[in-house]
């Protein structure tokens, strides 16, 4: 397997034989709340190239523009494992931290930088900068 992630307790897994289509950093307040950090780092994969294992609970929330996103999390330990956006049904998103792999591909996109904490300085990455989540 190329990339495998798990929740804290190991009950839920996300496994992909392919590379992510995008790895991004998001500074929106919702990602801050989801991760408990000052930003989220997520990977997108083509849905048919990913296998999930384990039972999840779901929670649906809406973006500011009303689009819905469905989060799947482990009912035992609470780790958010993956999500689906209404506008991108062929894509699955997952947190890069769940892979616990320092060799995971580097982020190339940053979104919602207008909401970034002012003390955050991003490392010298080659990043496309957007203030929209779906670009």
BAFI-3210 file (N, C-alpha, C; in Angstrom, 3 decimals, decimal comma, padded with zeros to 6 digits):
// residues 135
n [1|2|3|4|5|6|7|8|9|10|11|12|13|14|15|16|17|18|19|20|21|22|23|24|25|26|27|28|29|30|31|32|33|34|35|36|37|38|39|40|41|42|43|44|45|46|47|48|49|50|51|52|53|54|55|56|57|58|59|60|61|62|63|64|65|66|67|68|69|70|71|72|73|74|75|76|77|78|79|80|81|82|83|84|85|86|87|88|89|90|91|92|93|94|95|96|97|98|99|100|101|102|103|104|105|106|107|108|109|110|111|112|113|114|115|116|117|118|119|120|121|122|123|124|125|126|127|128|129|130|131|132|133|134|135]
n.u [000,834|000,399|-000,294|-001,447|-003,732|-004,804|-007,162|-006,886|-007,299|-007,104|-009,251|-010,520|-009,652|-007,977|-007,033|-004,879|-003,735|-002,749|-001,288|-002,115|-004,487|-004,334|-002,741|-003,337|-003,289|-005,422|-006,781|-009,218|-011,735|-013,341|-011,803|-009,828|-011,241|-011,995|-009,540|-008,329|-006,157|-004,250|-004,566|-005,633|-004,357|-004,815|-005,471|-006,514|-008,049|-008,884|-011,985|-012,533|-010,070|-009,487|-009,734|-011,793|-011,868|-013,607|-016,130|-017,895|-019,078|-021,202|-021,174|-022,716|-022,062|-022,451|-020,756|-019,863|-021,121|-023,258|-022,910|-022,775|-020,833|-019,776|-018,615|-016,730|-016,144|-014,336|-016,273|-015,375|-012,837|-013,060|-011,594|-011,461|-011,764|-012,274|-013,859|-016,555|-017,312|-020,105|-019,991|-017,919|-018,213|-016,691|-014,393|-012,486|-011,677|-009,068|-007,415|-004,029|-002,448|-003,437|-002,117|000,387|002,970|006,053|007,061|005,011|003,392|004,118|002,268|000,731|-001,047|-002,726|-005,455|-007,984|-006,331|-006,694|-007,746|-005,817|-003,856|-002,086|000,536|001,480|003,861|004,431|006,363|009,053|007,527|006,443|003,616|000,266|-001,909|-005,091|-008,289|-010,556|-012,322|-012,825|-011,225]
n.v [-001,182|002,275|004,623|004,760|005,402|005,900|006,085|007,350|005,152|003,032|001,726|002,697|003,100|004,576|003,856|004,042|003,326|005,135|008,372|011,448|013,745|016,328|018,222|020,204|023,221|024,543|027,442|028,098|028,841|026,600|024,334|024,742|024,267|021,598|020,233|021,032|022,599|025,373|025,397|023,276|020,378|018,763|015,972|015,235|012,625|010,678|009,268|006,583|005,413|004,885|003,041|002,475|001,419|000,056|001,068|004,134|007,205|009,911|013,403|016,292|019,405|022,809|024,816|028,318|029,215|027,541|025,008|021,515|019,408|016,221|014,672|011,901|010,092|008,355|006,428|005,522|006,699|009,285|010,556|012,511|011,151|011,080|012,881|014,113|016,378|018,143|019,385|018,081|015,176|012,997|012,979|012,253|013,541|013,699|013,895|014,828|014,364|011,977|010,028|009,938|010,075|011,158|011,363|011,905|013,441|016,898|019,880|021,828|023,809|026,564|027,664|030,059|032,006|034,564|034,254|033,283|032,797|035,541|035,144|032,916|031,576|030,414|027,684|027,693|026,761|025,837|027,135|027,367|030,038|030,516|031,913|030,578|027,586|025,499|025,756]
n.w [000,000|-000,653|000,844|004,132|006,679|010,090|012,799|016,196|017,914|016,185|014,998|012,681|009,294|006,471|003,276|000,514|-002,730|-004,411|-005,176|-003,490|-004,969|-004,301|-001,775|000,944|002,949|005,318|006,683|007,770|010,273|010,863|010,176|012,044|014,400|013,913|013,929|016,273|016,204|014,831|012,144|009,419|007,784|004,872|002,693|-000,590|-002,327|-005,218|-005,056|-005,852|-005,621|-003,057|-000,065|002,672|006,065|008,810|011,164|011,079|012,536|011,516|010,726|009,585|008,188|007,083|004,680|004,593|002,293|002,086|001,012|001,645|003,792|004,641|007,417|008,542|011,384|013,971|016,122|018,545|019,417|018,458|016,435|013,498|010,370|007,531|004,794|002,733|000,163|-001,008|-003,556|-004,807|-005,489|-006,332|-004,881|-001,945|001,178|003,597|006,766|006,930|009,145|010,204|008,808|009,894|008,815|008,057|005,508|003,828|000,986|000,376|001,247|-001,338|-001,741|-000,275|001,645|002,609|003,764|004,694|007,150|008,717|011,645|012,953|013,823|012,578|010,438|007,328|006,123|003,664|001,282|-002,021|-002,812|-003,963|-003,577|-002,276|-001,480|-001,340|-000,744|-002,630|-004,872]
ca.u [000,000|001,161|-000,587|-002,451|-003,924|-005,718|-007,574|-006,055|-007,445|-006,827|-010,470|-010,900|-008,484|-008,110|-005,910|-004,840|-002,599|-002,368|-000,876|-003,232|-004,639|-004,001|-002,480|-003,524|-003,350|-006,602|-006,759|-010,573|-012,059|-013,912|-010,685|-009,172|-012,048|-011,955|-008,243|-007,815|-004,914|-004,507|-004,908|-005,744|-003,624|-005,625|-005,166|-007,652|-007,826|-010,027|-012,749|-012,432|-008,715|-009,328|-010,534|-011,957|-012,165|-014,107|-017,404|-017,769|-020,240|-021,169|-021,669|-022,819|-022,120|-022,483|-019,803|-020,507|-021,961|-024,369|-022,544|-022,650|-019,680|-020,086|-017,428|-016,798|-015,200|-014,362|-017,171|-014,685|-011,848|-013,466|-010,754|-012,055|-010,965|-012,436|-015,053|-017,009|-017,933|-021,234|-019,631|-016,870|-018,599|-015,696|-013,208|-012,521|-010,658|-008,640|-006,383|-002,673|-001,930|-003,851|-001,154|001,559|004,059|006,814|007,391|003,790|003,590|004,098|001,170|001,009|-002,148|-003,165|-006,753|-008,470|-005,201|-007,145|-008,140|-004,627|-003,382|-001,026|001,871|001,849|004,699|004,502|007,725|009,318|006,932|005,868|002,186|-000,742|-002,681|-006,485|-009,126|-011,774|-012,017|-012,965|-010,409]
ca.v [000,000|003,505|005,488|004,206|006,210|005,314|006,948|007,169|003,811|002,050|001,064|003,201|003,289|005,053|003,248|004,400|002,868|006,238|009,622|012,386|014,698|017,640|018,327|021,632|023,784|025,394|028,293|028,508|028,519|025,260|023,386|024,936|023,548|020,164|019,658|021,487|023,288|026,673|025,152|021,863|019,937|017,672|015,393|014,798|011,477|010,262|008,367|005,181|004,928|004,820|002,053|002,788|000,260|000,376|001,777|005,551|008,056|011,035|014,717|017,140|020,848|023,595|025,903|029,625|029,380|026,600|023,664|020,570|018,527|015,120|014,166|010,556|010,024|007,117|006,567|005,116|007,688|010,615|011,116|012,747|010,346|011,472|013,682|014,281|017,670|018,050|019,832|017,226|013,834|011,991|013,204|012,019|014,296|013,087|014,653|014,323|013,883|010,596|009,135|009,880|009,718|012,359|011,386|012,165|014,579|018,245|020,727|022,727|024,767|027,141|028,314|030,905|032,656|035,794|033,890|032,708|033,472|036,443|034,692|031,754|031,795|029,166|027,394|028,045|025,814|026,388|026,968|028,202|030,681|030,771|032,222|029,814|026,212|024,532|026,056]
ca.w [000,000|-000,779|001,985|005,048|007,882|011,073|013,897|017,384|018,495|015,152|014,524|011,362|008,432|005,094|002,565|-000,897|-003,526|-005,286|-004,560|-003,407|-006,069|-003,745|-000,340|001,202|004,297|005,424|007,867|008,155|011,670|010,999|010,223|013,336|015,392|013,614|014,268|017,565|015,897|014,218|010,744|009,068|006,598|004,354|001,388|-001,396|-003,190|-006,015|-004,187|-006,248|-005,365|-001,608|000,660|004,092|006,896|010,136|011,297|011,435|012,759|010,581|011,109|008,396|008,417|005,852|004,495|004,624|001,099|002,166|000,558|002,759|003,893|005,567|008,104|009,118|012,492|014,741|017,265|019,767|019,877|018,014|015,367|012,187|009,452|006,133|004,533|001,357|-000,118|-001,932|-004,902|-005,358|-005,051|-006,708|-004,047|-000,505|001,893|004,849|007,454|006,718|010,421|010,431|008,184|010,767|007,904|007,732|004,085|003,068|000,086|000,944|000,766|-002,468|-001,804|001,000|001,502|003,693|004,436|005,352|008,512|009,342|012,856|012,488|014,222|011,769|009,270|006,581|005,649|002,272|000,349|-003,243|-002,547|-004,618|-002,525|-002,599|-000,332|-001,559|-000,408|-003,716|-006,052]
c.u [000,875|000,969|-001,676|-002,519|-004,816|-006,076|-006,674|-006,124|-007,216|-008,043|-010,876|-009,631|-008,904|-006,852|-005,998|-003,579|-002,068|-001,871|-002,096|-003,273|-004,282|-003,731|-002,512|-003,534|-004,558|-006,578|-008,157|-010,860|-012,628|-012,829|-009,914|-009,927|-011,971|-010,662|-007,777|-006,478|-005,252|-004,708|-005,042|-004,886|-004,349|-005,154|-006,475|-007,199|-009,060|-010,708|-012,590|-011,032|-008,426|-010,246|-010,606|-012,322|-012,644|-015,386|-017,148|-019,126|-020,098|-021,687|-021,629|-022,861|-022,109|-021,349|-020,579|-021,437|-023,122|-024,052|-022,316|-021,391|-020,001|-018,788|-017,711|-015,734|-015,371|-015,275|-016,505|-013,742|-012,145|-012,632|-011,562|-011,165|-011,081|-013,730|-015,307|-017,680|-018,988|-020,832|-018,569|-017,134|-017,589|-014,433|-013,490|-011,373|-010,311|-007,512|-005,009|-002,093|-002,308|-002,894|000,096|002,804|004,836|007,215|006,159|004,021|003,326|002,894|001,624|-000,039|-002,418|-004,473|-007,115|-007,335|-005,591|-007,546|-006,997|-004,277|-002,161|000,389|002,344|002,707|004,859|005,932|007,858|008,827|006,475|004,375|001,364|-001,621|-004,090|-007,192|-010,494|-011,432|-012,027|-012,096|-009,279]
c.v [001,240|004,413|004,843|005,082|005,454|006,365|006,651|005,767|002,703|001,351|001,464|003,488|003,864|004,588|003,615|003,840|003,991|007,431|010,541|013,300|016,112|017,482|019,815|021,950|024,702|026,139|028,683|028,111|027,115|024,185|023,528|024,173|022,045|019,524|019,981|022,191|024,622|026,591|023,651|021,579|018,693|017,225|015,022|013,641|011,289|009,139|006,889|004,605|004,776|003,760|002,509|001,510|000,750|001,178|003,220|006,132|009,234|012,309|015,578|018,586|021,550|024,613|027,211|029,841|028,386|025,194|022,760|019,722|017,483|014,553|012,780|010,480|008,727|007,303|006,199|006,211|009,113|011,233|011,320|012,051|010,744|012,232|013,773|015,646|017,485|018,377|018,963|015,771|012,741|012,048|012,832|012,830|013,580|013,902|014,023|013,774|012,448|009,585|008,967|009,470|010,973|012,454|011,610|013,379|015,933|019,027|021,639|023,818|025,270|027,879|029,069|031,555|033,968|035,526|033,244|033,494|034,306|035,980|033,468|032,199|030,460|028,945|027,699|027,002|026,535|026,115|027,899|028,759|031,009|031,207|031,596|028,346|025,266|024,792|025,068]
c.w [000,000|000,437|002,827|006,288|008,849|012,104|015,107|017,956|017,479|014,574|013,106|010,569|007,084|004,376|001,095|-001,536|-004,413|-004,469|-004,456|-004,623|-005,617|-002,262|-000,024|002,692|004,316|006,758|008,346|009,606|011,858|011,003|011,534|014,423|015,185|014,093|015,679|017,416|015,247|012,714|010,545|007,849|006,105|002,978|000,716|-002,267|-004,059|-005,238|-004,556|-006,052|-003,872|-001,031|002,113|004,827|008,252|010,094|011,713|011,806|011,811|011,233|009,859|008,837|007,078|005,866|004,575|003,438|001,054|001,689|001,774|002,636|004,965|006,119|008,663|010,202|013,253|015,953|018,600|020,282|019,416|016,911|014,088|011,173|007,993|005,978|003,034|001,226|-001,191|-003,376|-005,571|-004,972|-005,383|-005,844|-002,594|000,104|003,180|005,462|007,270|008,021|010,730|009,792|009,045|009,976|007,528|006,260|003,209|002,167|000,771|000,423|-000,373|-002,610|-000,388|000,754|002,775|004,484|005,113|006,802|009,296|010,609|012,480|012,845|013,441|010,595|008,577|006,107|004,165|001,290|-000,903|-003,182|-003,417|-003,510|-003,022|-001,331|-000,520|-001,346|-001,596|-004,926|-006,186]
res [x|x|x|x|x|x|x|x|x|x|x|x|x|x|x|x|x|x|x|x|x|x|x|x|x|x|x|x|x|x|x|x|x|x|x|x|x|x|x|x|x|x|x|x|x|x|x|x|x|x|x|x|x|x|x|x|x|x|x|x|x|x|x|x|x|x|x|x|x|x|x|x|x|x|x|x|x|x|x|x|x|x|x|x|x|x|x|x|x|x|x|x|x|x|x|x|x|x|x|x|x|x|x|x|x|x|x|x|x|x|x|x|x|x|x|x|x|x|x|x|x|x|x|x|x|x|x|x|x|x|x|x|x|x|x]
***
